[in-house]
Amino acid sequence: MSAARPKGMLQNIAARAGCSPSTVSRVLNGCRKGFSVKRELEERILAEAAAFDYHPNPFLRVMRANDSKIVAIFDPATNTSETLHEAKAAFINQIRQAGYLDTGKYVSLYHQESYSLPFPVAAALLFDISDVSFLTFLERREIPYVVINGIAGERGAAIQHDEAKNLRNATDYLAATGHRRMVYYYAPRTEAPSHRHFSAALRANGFLENLRRLNFDAPREEWDTLEPATFLRTVIREFAADAVLCYDHTRVLKLLRAAAETGVRIPEDLSILSLDDEYPLDELPTPVAALSVSARKMGEIAAETLLKLLHETLPPQERTIRIAGRLMRRNSILLRK
């Protein structure tokens, strides 16, 4: 009997229980709003359903009741970041303890149409959003959400790196180790402005602000978009650079490859520091110094913030939480005093 179609099951259960199929459906799916049934009938329906080994679809139940305990996690399909996976694991652990379930959906950070939901959810977690239009479907449905390392709209909250504090810590450390000719590297900007991560401008501007604070000479701004080999030759020849601050670990790897090709010695000729700490920076022959933000902490705070959005009013000023990184001192920085 378990192989029968659900509609036929409902009709058979209804016939044997002495009621309509709609009554069976409401009882089995827990629909109580505007509906009541005698205890004896409810027990007969449940007994007959057990005899047929019939179990209602939990997703259909959610859609009919419009009462979800599911949190959607929008996972960037091309992102292999260990930090993202660690943050996600910490987030899931927290929401499960609070009685929520998680469901994943792979999306593209460059295609807005990949952000959609086929069924109701209580809330959502997203990563690396820089274009608020990617959040409009959540805003229209009034679904609470949190973005890790991104921006949020009116109904959401954002857990971000504290870019201002991280830039200050990085430049102060380089200055304390005797570096006076610092440059910043972002690499050629191949993506469209709307797809560029919001931190790109914050880091570039923060770097220049800290050079002014330290009363250090600033390099030409357009240098940070040169090809890696050209960048190294230019900043050493025209600026006598002694340290480079990289936007992230992928830029570090590009520069290290170019350094090997052009004969630039790291750190003897040029110290390197990264503004994130992803694999394999700490496992390279010359481990690279970096600002490391706790992924676990970001995930846990994201979960705590989302639960607040679900169960209480969270003031706008508390919806952006910034976390400072820890400076990882490694062999890519040469003491120049």
Buried (B, 14 or more C-beta within 10 A) or exposed (E): EEEBEEEEBBBBBBEBBEBEBEBBBBBBBEBEEEEEBEEEBBEBBBEBBEEBEBEBEEBEBBBBBEEBBBBBBBBBEEBEBEBBBBBBEBBBBBBEEBEBBBBEBEBEBBEBEBBEBEEBBBBBBBBBBBBBEBBEBBBEEEBBBBBBBBBBBEBBBBBBBBBBBBBBBBBBBBBEBBBBBBBBBBBEEEEEEEEBBBBBEBBBBBBBBBBEEBEBEBBEEEBBBBEBBEBBBBBBEEBEBBBBBBBBBEBBBBBBEBBEEBEBEBBEBBBBBBBBBBEEBBEBEEBBBBBBBBBBBBBBBBBBBBBBBBEEEBEEEEBBBBBBBEBBEBBBBBEBE
